[in-house]
Amino acid sequence: MEELEIRQNVIALHNDLRTVNMPDQYKSLFVSILMLDEVEMLAKNDTEQLMADISYVIARRFSGEQAERISEKFTKSCTVSLIRERKSCEEYSLWWFLQQLQKIKSQLKETNMDAISLFYHVFLSYSSGGRNSLGIVLTPEHIADFMAKVINVQPGDSILDICCGTGALLNAASHYNGGGMLYGCERDEGVYDMASISQGVRYENMRLFHSDCYKLRSSNPRLMADKGLLNPPYAMKDHDELEFLLEELKMIRPHGLAAAIVPSKTAYVMSEPYITRRRQLLEEHTLKAVFSMPDDIFNGNGATAVTCIMVFEAHVPHDPSEKTFFGFFKDDGYKKKGKIGRIDEYGKWGEIRQRWLDLYHGNIIMDGVSTLASVGAEDEWLCEAYLRNDYSKLTEDVFRRTIRDYMAYIIS
């Protein structure tokens, strides 16, 4: 099953939810519940009985206030939309939506795509308000997988993500850590519930915390992980992105690796708070690598942030004489395709990913792509500042295309 076709099916389902006037804030939770294996096995019943059966599944799967909260939201999602008014066999009834989702679920089994992250991404891109007011920027699955490979997740490794969202980074790490513990923390109640539904019930080795990540250490003083992954909230008023990274590194064991995808400005802005944050990072940890990522990597999230991935070795102070790897990884083979977002239409990503990993792990210098440089807190942490360009590839056609793209950008 092609990724494009699956995304088209998810968009079609989203349009069906719009047809029944499902409010944006309930869509992801509604889908998450219907994707549970126990719900899939429920018998065909009238809508009221099916709702009661699903509430029973929720009560068995979750406990206390969370079970009540999820059940209440699910019931409300059916009530405030037109679903509850539909008879069991009718189009747009609860049973009908359950069948549509099971078809998509069976298609997803042929891939490594994370179902809930896919739905959440599509719903966010079509949402009138979305989660972007919270600074949430969803990590694309292929980038989450790349980050897990960068920190070399091995069987038995415990992984921490203190801003786990719906769990995309932890899900990526689970493909490689062979049953090692997965720790996730999420402050937003609605997102935490979706992570609990989609990830917590899938992995017995996952523990999710509903907490402010800055209170996680004090409430769990013995919590330490072997490695870390992070996509922190962007442009928050009370905490900057590198502050989240500093907090996560405190809970990574010495010599453990952590990778964070953050706005590129954090790597080059020569003003506060970023200079102080970079100094704090280097005083305690070693900057192993920084990768400049594709400019439109978050297309479809309602976000325009240009990003980079920073890789640190925890609790080993940075040696300014040692060289850091810098990669200009701007072309991942993905192309924008309308509302569907960025897809690997021509299957280039696998080869590109391996080339990036080979360059990084081998500390290989390649003109126009990668280099090594010694840096401090007041230096730029982006490849563009140190890269040696291969001008032999600069043709008249490339020049014309660049000027044309720039003019289109100026006019727009």
Backbone torsions as a table, in degrees:
resi	resn	phi	psi	omega
1	MET	NA	122.7	-178.9
2	GLU	-71.2	144.0	178.9
3	GLU	-57.2	-40.1	-178.8
4	LEU	-59.8	-43.9	-178.6
5	GLU	-65.3	-40.5	179.0
6	ILE	-63.3	-44.3	179.1
7	ARG	-62.4	-38.1	177.7
8	GLN	-63.9	-38.2	178.0
9	ASN	-66.7	-37.7	178.4
10	VAL	-67.0	-40.8	177.4
11	ILE	-63.5	-39.8	178.0
12	ALA	-62.3	-40.7	177.9
13	LEU	-64.7	-39.8	177.4
14	HIS	-60.5	-40.4	177.9
15	ASN	-64.3	-34.7	175.9
16	ASP	-63.9	-39.5	178.1
17	LEU	-66.6	-34.0	175.8
18	ARG	-68.0	-34.8	180.0
19	THR	-61.1	-36.1	-179.9
20	VAL	-92.8	12.9	176.0
21	ASN	62.1	38.5	176.1
22	MET	-72.1	120.6	178.4
23	PRO	-62.0	147.1	-176.9
24	ASP	-54.0	-39.2	-172.6
25	GLN	-70.1	-11.5	-178.9
26	TYR	-106.2	-13.3	-171.1
27	LYS	-60.0	-50.4	-175.2
28	SER	-65.6	-41.1	179.4
29	LEU	-67.0	-40.6	177.8
30	PHE	-56.9	-47.7	179.9
31	VAL	-66.3	-42.4	-179.0
32	SER	-57.6	-43.1	-179.5
33	ILE	-65.3	-45.0	-177.7
34	LEU	-69.6	-15.4	178.8
35	MET	-86.2	-7.8	179.0
36	LEU	-63.5	141.2	-178.7
37	ASP	-60.1	-38.9	-178.6
38	GLU	-64.8	-33.7	178.8
39	VAL	-70.7	-36.4	179.4
40	GLU	-58.8	-31.1	-175.6
41	MET	-87.5	-1.6	-178.6
42	LEU	-67.5	146.7	-179.5
43	ALA	-76.0	157.7	178.3
44	LYS	-70.1	119.3	-179.3
45	ASN	-136.1	172.5	173.5
46	ASP	-66.4	163.7	-171.3
47	THR	-57.5	-44.9	-177.7
48	GLU	-63.6	-42.1	-179.9
49	GLN	-68.2	-39.0	179.2
50	LEU	-65.1	-39.7	176.3
51	MET	-62.0	-41.0	179.0
52	ALA	-65.2	-40.5	179.1
53	ASP	-64.4	-40.3	179.5
54	ILE	-67.3	-39.2	176.7
55	SER	-61.5	-35.6	177.6
56	TYR	-66.3	-40.5	176.9
57	VAL	-60.7	-43.7	179.7
58	ILE	-61.7	-43.2	-179.4
59	ALA	-63.1	-33.3	179.1
60	ARG	-76.8	-34.9	-175.1
61	ARG	-79.7	-33.7	-175.3
62	PHE	-121.8	175.4	-175.4
63	SER	-137.4	159.0	171.7
64	GLY	56.6	-138.5	-175.3
65	GLU	-63.8	-34.3	-178.7
66	GLN	-65.3	-42.0	178.5
67	ALA	-61.2	-44.1	179.1
68	GLU	-63.8	-41.3	-177.9
69	ARG	-65.7	-45.6	-179.0
70	ILE	-66.0	-43.4	179.9
71	SER	-62.4	-42.3	179.6
72	GLU	-63.9	-42.1	179.9
73	LYS	-67.3	-38.6	179.2
74	PHE	-64.5	-46.2	178.7
75	THR	-59.7	-41.4	-179.2
76	LYS	-67.4	-35.2	179.4
77	SER	-61.9	-34.5	178.3
78	CYS	-78.4	-32.5	-174.6
79	THR	-78.2	-45.3	-177.0
80	VAL	-74.9	-19.1	172.9
81	SER	-91.6	-171.5	-179.7
82	LEU	-92.3	3.8	-173.0
83	ILE	-63.6	-42.2	-175.1
84	ARG	-66.7	-22.1	-179.3
85	GLU	-80.9	-14.9	-175.4
86	ARG	-84.2	141.7	173.7
87	LYS	-73.4	159.3	-168.9
88	SER	-58.4	-32.6	-175.9
89	CYS	-93.6	-5.4	-175.3
90	GLU	-77.5	156.6	172.0
91	GLU	-62.8	139.6	-179.4
92	TYR	72.3	12.9	172.8
93	SER	-79.1	170.1	178.9
94	LEU	-60.6	-44.3	178.2
95	TRP	-62.1	-40.4	179.9
96	TRP	-61.6	-45.3	178.5
97	PHE	-63.9	-37.1	178.2
98	LEU	-61.1	-41.2	179.1
99	GLN	-67.2	-40.2	179.0
100	GLN	-62.8	-40.8	-179.1
101	LEU	-69.8	-34.0	178.4
102	GLN	-67.0	-32.7	176.2
103	LYS	-64.4	-45.3	179.1
104	ILE	-66.2	-39.1	179.9
105	LYS	-61.2	-40.4	179.0
106	SER	-67.4	-34.2	176.6
107	GLN	-66.9	-39.1	-178.2
108	LEU	-67.6	-24.9	-180.0
109	LYS	-63.8	-21.1	179.4
110	GLU	-83.1	-1.4	-177.2
111	THR	-128.8	177.9	173.0
112	ASN	-100.3	12.6	-177.2
113	MET	-69.9	139.3	177.5
114	ASP	-85.7	117.6	-170.5
115	ALA	-59.0	-53.0	-173.2
116	ILE	-68.2	-37.9	177.0
117	SER	-62.1	-37.9	178.4
118	LEU	-64.1	-48.7	179.1
119	PHE	-61.9	-44.2	-177.4
120	TYR	-62.5	-40.2	178.8
121	HIS	-61.9	-47.3	-179.2
122	VAL	-65.3	-45.1	-178.9
123	PHE	-62.5	-38.7	179.7
124	LEU	-65.7	-40.0	-177.7
125	SER	-67.7	-25.8	-180.0
126	TYR	-99.5	-8.1	-175.1
127	SER	-69.1	145.5	178.3
128	SER	-71.6	-33.5	179.9
129	GLY	-115.0	-46.7	177.1
130	GLY	68.8	-169.9	-178.6
131	ARG	-99.6	3.5	-174.4
132	ASN	-66.9	-19.6	175.4
133	SER	-64.8	-20.5	177.4
134	LEU	-92.3	0.6	-179.3
135	GLY	78.8	12.1	-177.2
136	ILE	-79.8	125.8	177.4
137	VAL	-126.2	114.3	-173.0
138	LEU	-73.3	135.2	179.2
139	THR	-77.9	120.8	175.9
140	PRO	-57.5	144.3	-174.0
141	GLU	-58.4	-41.7	-176.3
142	HIS	-69.1	-29.9	177.0
143	ILE	-74.5	-37.7	175.8
144	ALA	-59.9	-43.2	178.3
145	ASP	-64.2	-42.5	178.3
146	PHE	-60.3	-42.8	180.0
147	MET	-63.3	-38.4	177.6
148	ALA	-64.1	-36.8	177.9
149	LYS	-72.2	-34.8	-179.7
150	VAL	-61.2	-42.4	-179.6
151	ILE	-87.3	6.3	172.5
152	ASN	56.8	55.2	177.8
153	VAL	-62.0	128.7	-177.3
154	GLN	-120.4	159.0	177.1
155	PRO	-53.7	131.4	179.8
156	GLY	93.6	-13.7	179.1
157	ASP	-65.6	137.2	170.2
158	SER	-92.6	139.5	-173.5
159	ILE	-123.9	139.0	179.7
160	LEU	-121.8	137.5	170.9
161	ASP	-137.7	108.1	-174.4
162	ILE	-82.3	-4.7	175.3
163	CYS	-132.7	63.6	-162.9
164	CYS	-76.9	-15.5	-179.0
165	GLY	56.4	-132.0	179.0
166	THR	-84.2	0.2	172.2
167	GLY	97.8	20.6	-176.3
168	ALA	-61.8	-42.8	-178.6
169	LEU	-69.1	-40.0	178.0
170	LEU	-67.1	-37.6	177.0
171	ASN	-62.0	-41.0	178.2
172	ALA	-63.5	-42.9	-179.6
173	ALA	-65.8	-30.7	-177.2
174	SER	-63.6	-21.8	179.4
175	HIS	-71.2	-14.8	-173.7
176	TYR	-124.2	-17.3	-171.5
177	ASN	-92.2	4.4	168.7
178	GLY	51.4	43.1	177.0
179	GLY	93.5	0.1	174.5
180	GLY	-63.6	158.9	-176.0
181	MET	-66.5	143.5	175.9
182	LEU	-119.4	118.2	-178.9
183	TYR	-111.8	127.0	178.4
184	GLY	-132.1	144.9	178.5
185	CYS	-128.5	134.4	179.2
186	GLU	-144.0	128.4	-177.2
187	ARG	-83.2	-39.6	-176.1
188	ASP	-70.2	124.6	-173.3
189	GLU	-61.2	-45.6	-178.3
190	GLY	-65.0	-42.1	179.2
191	VAL	-68.2	-39.6	177.4
192	TYR	-59.9	-42.3	179.1
193	ASP	-62.3	-41.4	179.3
194	MET	-66.7	-38.4	176.6
195	ALA	-63.5	-40.3	179.0
196	SER	-62.5	-41.8	-178.5
197	ILE	-69.4	-49.5	-171.0
198	SER	-81.9	-34.3	-175.7
199	GLN	-107.6	-45.7	-174.6
200	GLY	-60.6	-34.3	180.0
201	VAL	-83.3	-12.3	-179.3
202	ARG	-87.7	-33.4	-174.6
203	TYR	-119.3	118.9	175.5
204	GLU	-69.9	-19.8	-177.8
205	ASN	-94.5	17.5	179.5
206	MET	-109.3	135.3	174.3
207	ARG	-125.5	121.2	-178.6
208	LEU	-107.9	139.4	179.3
209	PHE	-115.2	128.6	173.1
210	HIS	-93.0	95.9	-170.4
211	SER	-162.4	157.2	164.6
212	ASP	-67.5	127.0	-174.2
213	CYS	-62.3	-22.8	179.3
214	TYR	-78.9	-6.3	174.9
215	LYS	-106.3	-2.2	-174.7
216	LEU	-64.9	-42.5	-178.4
217	ARG	-66.4	-41.9	-177.7
218	SER	-67.6	-33.4	179.7
219	SER	-86.4	-15.4	178.7
220	ASN	-137.8	67.9	-171.6
221	PRO	-62.1	-20.0	-178.5
222	ARG	-95.4	1.0	-178.0
223	LEU	-73.8	115.0	174.5
224	MET	-139.9	141.6	-179.8
225	ALA	-121.2	158.3	179.5
226	ASP	-72.0	-38.0	-175.7
227	LYS	-146.6	162.9	-176.7
228	GLY	-135.9	149.6	173.6
229	LEU	-131.1	146.3	-173.8
230	LEU	-157.3	133.9	165.9
231	ASN	-130.6	90.0	-172.5
232	PRO	-74.7	164.3	172.7
233	PRO	-60.5	143.3	-178.9
234	TYR	-102.0	145.4	172.1
235	ALA	56.1	42.3	175.7
236	MET	-81.3	153.4	-178.4
237	LYS	-77.3	-36.2	-172.4
238	ASP	-94.6	-21.8	-179.0
239	HIS	-142.0	135.3	175.6
240	ASP	-88.6	168.3	-172.0
241	GLU	-63.6	-40.0	-178.7
242	LEU	-72.2	-22.1	175.8
243	GLU	-66.0	-38.3	175.5
244	PHE	-63.3	-41.2	179.7
245	LEU	-63.0	-43.4	176.6
246	LEU	-58.4	-41.6	-179.3
247	GLU	-65.9	-42.1	-179.8
248	GLU	-65.5	-40.7	-178.1
249	LEU	-62.5	-25.9	177.1
250	LYS	-63.0	-23.7	-176.8
251	MET	-106.7	15.9	175.0
252	ILE	-104.9	135.8	-178.1
253	ARG	-64.6	152.1	179.0
254	PRO	-51.6	135.3	-179.5
255	HIS	75.7	-2.4	175.9
256	GLY	-72.5	150.3	-179.6
257	LEU	-96.8	145.6	174.7
258	ALA	-136.5	136.7	178.2
259	ALA	-121.1	133.2	179.9
260	ALA	-131.8	135.2	174.5
261	ILE	-99.1	118.9	-171.4
262	VAL	-136.2	162.0	176.7
263	PRO	-58.4	140.3	-178.1
264	SER	-60.6	-27.5	-178.9
265	LYS	-60.1	-26.9	179.7
266	THR	-66.0	-18.4	-176.5
267	ALA	-95.4	-11.5	-176.5
268	TYR	-135.6	-16.3	-178.3
269	VAL	-64.5	126.2	-177.3
270	MET	-97.9	51.0	177.4
271	SER	-146.9	171.9	-179.7
272	GLU	-77.9	149.4	7.2
273	PRO	-90.6	3.3	-167.2
274	TYR	-70.9	-35.3	177.7
275	ILE	-63.1	-44.7	178.5
276	THR	-62.6	-43.1	-179.6
277	ARG	-63.0	-42.8	179.9
278	ARG	-64.7	-38.1	178.0
279	ARG	-64.6	-43.2	178.7
280	GLN	-62.3	-40.4	178.9
281	LEU	-62.3	-46.5	-176.3
282	LEU	-72.3	-25.9	177.6
283	GLU	-67.2	-27.5	-175.4
284	GLU	-112.7	-24.5	-169.9
285	HIS	-138.3	158.6	-178.9
286	THR	-98.6	126.7	175.8
287	LEU	-79.6	107.9	-177.3
288	LYS	-85.6	-38.0	-175.2
289	ALA	-163.9	155.7	170.7
290	VAL	-138.3	128.6	179.1
291	PHE	-113.8	124.3	173.3
292	SER	-79.7	120.9	-172.5
293	MET	-96.4	165.6	179.2
294	PRO	-54.2	140.8	-175.3
295	ASP	-63.3	-32.3	-175.1
296	ASP	-105.0	28.5	-172.7
297	ILE	-62.8	-26.9	-179.5
298	PHE	-102.7	23.0	177.1
299	ASN	-57.6	131.9	-178.7
300	GLY	99.8	-12.7	178.1
301	ASN	-90.6	-2.7	-172.9
302	GLY	74.5	18.6	-177.7
303	ALA	-121.9	150.4	-178.9
304	THR	-122.3	12.1	-175.3
305	ALA	-64.1	131.9	169.3
306	VAL	-88.4	132.0	-168.0
307	THR	-126.9	166.5	171.1
308	CYS	-140.1	160.7	175.4
309	ILE	-108.8	123.6	176.0
310	MET	-102.3	138.9	179.4
311	VAL	-122.5	125.7	-178.7
312	PHE	-123.6	148.3	167.7
313	GLU	-98.9	120.2	-169.8
314	ALA	-73.1	140.8	170.7
315	HIS	59.9	30.2	171.5
316	VAL	-127.0	103.8	-176.9
317	PRO	-52.8	141.3	-176.4
318	HIS	-68.9	130.3	175.8
319	ASP	-91.9	111.1	-175.6
320	PRO	-63.1	-16.1	178.5
321	SER	-84.7	-15.8	179.0
322	GLU	-81.3	148.4	-177.5
323	LYS	-92.9	141.3	176.6
324	THR	-101.2	143.5	177.7
325	PHE	-82.4	133.7	176.2
326	PHE	-124.7	128.0	-179.6
327	GLY	-119.0	134.0	175.4
328	PHE	-97.0	80.1	-171.6
329	PHE	-101.3	65.3	-173.4
330	LYS	-89.5	-17.9	-177.4
331	ASP	-116.8	103.5	179.1
332	ASP	-99.7	6.6	178.4
333	GLY	85.4	-9.7	-180.0
334	TYR	-83.2	143.4	179.7
335	LYS	-128.8	145.4	179.0
336	LYS	-71.0	134.0	179.3
337	LYS	-133.1	78.7	177.5
338	GLY	56.3	-141.7	-179.0
339	LYS	-69.6	-16.4	-179.9
340	ILE	-66.7	-27.2	179.9
341	GLY	96.8	-159.0	-177.9
342	ARG	-87.1	129.7	179.1
343	ILE	-135.1	156.0	177.4
344	ASP	-90.0	69.6	-170.7
345	GLU	-62.5	-31.1	-175.1
346	TYR	-108.9	12.6	173.9
347	GLY	64.5	36.8	-177.8
348	LYS	-88.4	-20.0	-168.4
349	TRP	-60.5	-42.3	-177.2
350	GLY	-55.0	-46.3	179.7
351	GLU	-68.9	-40.7	-180.0
352	ILE	-64.7	-45.0	179.8
353	ARG	-57.2	-45.0	-178.6
354	GLN	-65.4	-37.7	178.6
355	ARG	-64.5	-43.5	177.9
356	TRP	-60.3	-45.9	-178.6
357	LEU	-64.6	-39.6	178.9
358	ASP	-63.8	-42.0	178.7
359	LEU	-62.3	-45.5	-177.5
360	TYR	-67.3	-53.2	-176.3
361	HIS	-66.4	-25.9	179.2
362	GLY	-95.1	1.0	-176.2
363	ASN	49.1	47.1	-174.5
364	ILE	-91.4	132.0	175.5
365	ILE	-92.2	126.0	178.2
366	MET	-134.5	124.7	-178.3
367	ASP	-52.6	129.3	177.0
368	GLY	80.0	-4.0	-175.0
369	VAL	-129.0	-45.2	-174.7
370	SER	-150.2	156.6	178.9
371	THR	-159.1	174.3	176.2
372	LEU	-123.7	141.4	179.5
373	ALA	-155.8	148.8	174.3
374	SER	-89.9	129.2	-175.8
375	VAL	-135.0	155.9	173.5
376	GLY	-123.3	-171.8	-175.4
377	ALA	-65.5	-29.3	-176.6
378	GLU	-98.7	11.9	174.0
379	ASP	-99.3	160.5	174.0
380	GLU	-74.0	141.7	179.3
381	TRP	-108.9	40.2	178.3
382	LEU	-127.5	145.6	-177.6
383	CYS	-58.8	-33.4	-175.6
384	GLU	-57.2	-27.0	-177.5
385	ALA	-78.0	-17.0	-172.6
386	TYR	-126.7	-4.9	-171.8
387	LEU	-70.5	138.7	173.5
388	ARG	-97.1	119.6	-174.8
389	ASN	-85.2	147.1	175.8
390	ASP	-98.6	95.0	-174.8
391	TYR	-74.4	-8.9	177.9
392	SER	-65.9	-20.4	-179.7
393	LYS	-91.4	-0.5	-179.3
394	LEU	-85.8	99.1	-179.7
395	THR	-101.8	169.1	178.2
396	GLU	-62.4	-35.6	179.7
397	ASP	-64.8	-42.1	177.8
398	VAL	-63.0	-42.7	179.9
399	PHE	-61.4	-47.2	-179.2
400	ARG	-62.4	-42.9	-178.7
401	ARG	-64.6	-39.7	179.5
402	THR	-64.6	-44.2	178.3
403	ILE	-63.6	-40.6	179.7
404	ARG	-63.8	-44.3	179.0
405	ASP	-63.9	-39.2	-179.6
406	TYR	-66.3	-41.8	178.8
407	MET	-64.4	-38.5	178.1
408	ALA	-63.8	-38.2	178.3
409	TYR	-65.5	-43.6	-179.2
410	ILE	-63.3	-44.1	-177.9
411	ILE	-66.1	-38.3	-178.7
412	SER	-70.4	NA	NA
